[in-house]
């Protein structure tokens, strides 16, 4: 299953990636130094939960269910037929934590299933995200930041081939316009004469 999800994630170029579904894995709370799982998970992690945690780390996804603090009855997503066992096995995963305002379980909707609906509230500021995207495309590559001297030399060499500097071009323009006594411009059949006097 994780290979299919990974293929789907990498099959499209997107700015945000959100994956939702029934993963049949009990992830629980953050374990040690994990960064992709929040501290407010439900239950204890099982073998499939360890696989999901590895998948999150590999793909750079955050498990959004555990980021927001909720009461216990608002965290479990599956209930056994006898009602004795409750687990959190349906998740919302995302590459960006900051686009979510809230993730919670809706217990008022009866779906006729042993699963409860999970709702994520997104808050995407289009202007802000567009500016972030533009800044990220204009940002120099990491190699340029690591060795600024060679980057400066490379830039100097690239602009050196253009010839004169901007200041030299400007000085030449000023000399032509203001210091020469007369400039004649020919247009189709007529003659315009500009004079400094």
The 8 nearest C-alpha neighbors of each residue, nearest first, counted from 0:
[[1, 3, 2, 4, 5, 22, 6, 51],
 [2, 0, 4, 3, 5, 54, 51, 6],
 [3, 1, 5, 0, 4, 6, 7, 54],
 [4, 2, 6, 0, 1, 5, 7, 8],
 [3, 5, 1, 7, 6, 2, 8, 0],
 [6, 4, 2, 8, 7, 3, 1, 9],
 [5, 7, 3, 9, 4, 8, 10, 2],
 [6, 8, 10, 4, 5, 9, 3, 11],
 [9, 7, 5, 6, 10, 4, 11, 16],
 [8, 10, 6, 11, 7, 5, 12, 4],
 [9, 11, 7, 8, 6, 12, 5, 13],
 [12, 10, 9, 13, 8, 7, 6, 16],
 [11, 13, 10, 14, 9, 8, 15, 16],
 [14, 12, 15, 11, 16, 8, 9, 10],
 [13, 15, 16, 12, 132, 94, 128, 95],
 [16, 14, 13, 94, 17, 95, 93, 98],
 [15, 17, 94, 93, 13, 18, 14, 8],
 [16, 18, 93, 92, 15, 19, 94, 91],
 [19, 17, 92, 91, 93, 16, 20, 90],
 [20, 18, 91, 90, 92, 17, 21, 89],
 [19, 21, 89, 90, 22, 91, 18, 88],
 [20, 22, 89, 23, 88, 90, 19, 24],
 [21, 23, 24, 88, 89, 20, 90, 51],
 [24, 22, 88, 21, 25, 89, 47, 48],
 [25, 23, 48, 47, 88, 22, 26, 45],
 [24, 26, 48, 44, 88, 45, 27, 87],
 [25, 27, 48, 44, 24, 28, 43, 45],
 [28, 26, 40, 41, 42, 43, 44, 25],
 [29, 27, 40, 38, 39, 30, 37, 41],
 [28, 30, 38, 36, 37, 33, 31, 27],
 [29, 31, 33, 28, 32, 36, 27, 38],
 [32, 30, 33, 29, 34, 28, 36, 38],
 [31, 33, 34, 30, 29, 35, 36, 37],
 [34, 32, 31, 35, 30, 29, 36, 56],
 [33, 35, 36, 32, 37, 29, 61, 56],
 [34, 36, 61, 33, 62, 55, 60, 56],
 [37, 35, 29, 62, 34, 61, 33, 65],
 [38, 36, 66, 65, 29, 39, 28, 40],
 [37, 39, 29, 28, 40, 65, 66, 36],
 [40, 38, 65, 68, 37, 28, 66, 67],
 [39, 41, 28, 65, 27, 38, 37, 42],
 [42, 40, 27, 87, 74, 28, 75, 39],
 [41, 43, 27, 86, 44, 40, 25, 87],
 [44, 42, 27, 25, 45, 26, 41, 28],
 [43, 45, 26, 25, 27, 48, 42, 49],
 [44, 46, 48, 47, 25, 49, 43, 24],
 [47, 45, 49, 48, 50, 44, 24, 25],
 [48, 46, 24, 50, 49, 45, 51, 25],
 [47, 49, 26, 24, 25, 45, 51, 44],
 [48, 50, 52, 46, 47, 51, 53, 45],
 [51, 49, 47, 53, 48, 52, 54, 46],
 [50, 52, 54, 48, 53, 49, 55, 47],
 [51, 53, 49, 55, 54, 50, 48, 56],
 [54, 52, 50, 56, 51, 55, 57, 49],
 [53, 55, 51, 57, 52, 56, 58, 50],
 [56, 54, 60, 52, 58, 53, 57, 59],
 [55, 57, 53, 59, 54, 58, 52, 35],
 [56, 58, 54, 55, 59, 53, 60, 52],
 [57, 59, 55, 60, 56, 54, 5, 94],
 [60, 58, 56, 55, 57, 94, 61, 35],
 [61, 59, 94, 55, 93, 58, 92, 35],
 [60, 62, 35, 93, 92, 63, 94, 36],
 [63, 61, 92, 36, 64, 91, 35, 65],
 [62, 64, 66, 65, 91, 92, 61, 102],
 [65, 63, 102, 66, 62, 90, 91, 67],
 [64, 66, 40, 37, 39, 63, 67, 38],
 [65, 67, 37, 63, 64, 39, 38, 68],
 [68, 66, 65, 69, 101, 39, 64, 102],
 [67, 69, 39, 66, 70, 65, 38, 40],
 [70, 68, 73, 67, 71, 74, 103, 39],
 [69, 71, 73, 72, 74, 68, 39, 75],
 [70, 72, 73, 74, 69, 75, 41, 68],
 [71, 73, 70, 74, 75, 69, 106, 104],
 [74, 72, 104, 71, 70, 69, 75, 103],
 [75, 73, 71, 72, 104, 41, 76, 69],
 [74, 76, 87, 86, 77, 85, 73, 72],
 [75, 77, 87, 115, 114, 89, 86, 88],
 [78, 76, 114, 86, 85, 113, 75, 87],
 [77, 79, 85, 113, 84, 82, 80, 86],
 [78, 80, 82, 84, 81, 83, 85, 77],
 [81, 79, 82, 78, 113, 83, 84, 77],
 [80, 82, 79, 83, 84, 78, 85, 113],
 [83, 81, 79, 80, 78, 84, 85, 113],
 [82, 84, 81, 79, 85, 78, 80, 86],
 [85, 83, 79, 78, 82, 86, 81, 77],
 [84, 86, 78, 77, 75, 79, 83, 87],
 [87, 85, 75, 77, 88, 76, 42, 78],
 [86, 88, 75, 76, 89, 41, 25, 77],
 [87, 89, 23, 24, 25, 22, 86, 21],
 [90, 88, 21, 20, 22, 87, 76, 23],
 [89, 91, 19, 20, 64, 92, 88, 21],
 [90, 92, 19, 63, 18, 62, 64, 93],
 [93, 91, 62, 18, 61, 17, 63, 60],
 [92, 94, 17, 60, 61, 95, 16, 18],
 [93, 95, 60, 16, 61, 59, 15, 96],
 [96, 94, 93, 97, 98, 15, 61, 60],
 [97, 95, 98, 99, 93, 94, 61, 63],
 [96, 98, 99, 95, 100, 122, 123, 121],
 [97, 99, 122, 121, 96, 123, 95, 100],
 [100, 98, 121, 97, 101, 120, 122, 96],
 [99, 101, 120, 121, 122, 98, 102, 97],
 [100, 102, 120, 99, 119, 103, 67, 121],
 [103, 101, 119, 118, 64, 120, 63, 67],
 [102, 104, 118, 117, 73, 101, 105, 119],
 [103, 105, 117, 73, 116, 74, 118, 106],
 [106, 104, 116, 107, 117, 108, 103, 115],
 [105, 107, 108, 104, 115, 73, 116, 109],
 [106, 108, 105, 109, 115, 104, 116, 110],
 [109, 107, 106, 110, 105, 116, 115, 111],
 [110, 108, 111, 107, 106, 112, 115, 116],
 [109, 111, 112, 108, 115, 114, 116, 113],
 [112, 110, 109, 113, 114, 108, 115, 116],
 [113, 111, 114, 110, 115, 109, 77, 78],
 [112, 114, 78, 77, 115, 79, 111, 80],
 [115, 113, 77, 112, 76, 78, 116, 110],
 [116, 114, 76, 77, 106, 105, 117, 104],
 [115, 117, 105, 104, 118, 114, 76, 106],
 [118, 116, 104, 103, 105, 115, 119, 102],
 [119, 117, 103, 102, 104, 116, 120, 105],
 [120, 118, 102, 101, 121, 103, 117, 99],
 [119, 121, 101, 100, 99, 102, 118, 122],
 [122, 120, 99, 98, 100, 123, 119, 101],
 [123, 121, 98, 99, 100, 124, 120, 97],
 [122, 124, 98, 125, 121, 128, 99, 127],
 [123, 125, 127, 126, 128, 122, 129, 98],
 [124, 126, 128, 127, 123, 129, 130, 122],
 [127, 125, 129, 128, 124, 130, 131, 123],
 [126, 128, 130, 124, 129, 125, 131, 123],
 [129, 127, 131, 125, 130, 126, 132, 124],
 [128, 130, 132, 126, 131, 127, 125, 133],
 [129, 131, 133, 127, 132, 128, 134, 126],
 [132, 130, 128, 134, 129, 133, 135, 127],
 [131, 133, 129, 135, 130, 134, 128, 136],
 [134, 132, 130, 136, 135, 131, 129, 137],
 [135, 133, 131, 137, 136, 132, 138, 130],
 [134, 136, 132, 138, 133, 137, 131, 130],
 [135, 137, 133, 134, 138, 132, 139, 131],
 [138, 136, 134, 135, 133, 139, 132, 140],
 [137, 139, 135, 136, 134, 140, 133, 141],
 [140, 138, 143, 137, 141, 144, 136, 142],
 [139, 141, 143, 142, 138, 144, 145, 137],
 [140, 142, 144, 143, 145, 139, 138, 146],
 [141, 143, 145, 144, 140, 146, 139, 147],
 [144, 142, 140, 141, 145, 146, 150, 147],
 [143, 145, 141, 142, 146, 147, 140, 139],
 [144, 146, 142, 143, 147, 141, 140, 150],
 [145, 147, 143, 144, 148, 149, 150, 142],
 [146, 148, 150, 149, 144, 143, 151, 145],
 [149, 147, 151, 150, 146, 152, 153, 143],
 [148, 150, 152, 151, 147, 146, 153, 143],
 [149, 151, 147, 153, 148, 152, 143, 154],
 [152, 150, 154, 148, 149, 153, 147, 155],
 [153, 151, 149, 155, 150, 154, 156, 148],
 [152, 154, 150, 156, 155, 151, 149, 157],
 [155, 153, 157, 151, 152, 156, 150, 158],
 [156, 154, 152, 158, 153, 157, 159, 151],
 [157, 155, 159, 153, 154, 158, 152, 160],
 [156, 158, 154, 155, 159, 160, 153, 161],
 [159, 157, 155, 160, 161, 156, 154, 162],
 [160, 158, 156, 161, 157, 162, 155, 163],
 [159, 161, 162, 158, 157, 156, 163, 155],
 [162, 160, 159, 158, 163, 157, 164, 156],
 [163, 161, 160, 159, 164, 158, 165, 168],
 [164, 162, 167, 161, 168, 165, 159, 166],
 [163, 165, 167, 166, 168, 162, 161, 159],
 [164, 166, 168, 167, 169, 163, 170, 162],
 [165, 167, 169, 164, 168, 170, 163, 171],
 [168, 166, 170, 164, 169, 165, 163, 171],
 [169, 167, 165, 171, 166, 170, 172, 164],
 [168, 170, 166, 172, 171, 167, 165, 173],
 [171, 169, 167, 173, 172, 168, 166, 174],
 [170, 172, 174, 168, 169, 173, 167, 175],
 [171, 173, 169, 175, 174, 170, 176, 168],
 [174, 172, 170, 176, 175, 171, 177, 169],
 [175, 173, 178, 171, 172, 177, 176, 170],
 [174, 176, 172, 173, 179, 177, 178, 171],
 [177, 175, 173, 174, 178, 172, 179, 182],
 [178, 176, 174, 173, 179, 175, 195, 180],
 [177, 179, 174, 175, 176, 180, 173, 195],
 [180, 178, 175, 181, 177, 176, 174, 182],
 [179, 181, 195, 194, 178, 182, 177, 196],
 [182, 180, 194, 179, 193, 195, 183, 192],
 [181, 183, 193, 192, 184, 194, 180, 179],
 [184, 182, 192, 191, 193, 185, 181, 190],
 [183, 185, 191, 190, 192, 182, 186, 193],
 [186, 184, 190, 191, 189, 183, 187, 188],
 [185, 187, 189, 188, 190, 184, 191, 183],
 [188, 186, 189, 185, 190, 184, 191, 183],
 [187, 189, 186, 190, 185, 191, 184, 183],
 [190, 188, 186, 187, 185, 191, 184, 192],
 [189, 191, 185, 186, 184, 192, 188, 183],
 [192, 190, 184, 183, 185, 193, 189, 186],
 [191, 193, 183, 182, 190, 194, 184, 181],
 [194, 192, 182, 181, 183, 191, 195, 184],
 [193, 195, 181, 196, 180, 192, 182, 183],
 [194, 196, 180, 181, 193, 177, 179, 178],
 [195, 194, 180, 181, 193, 177, 179, 178]]
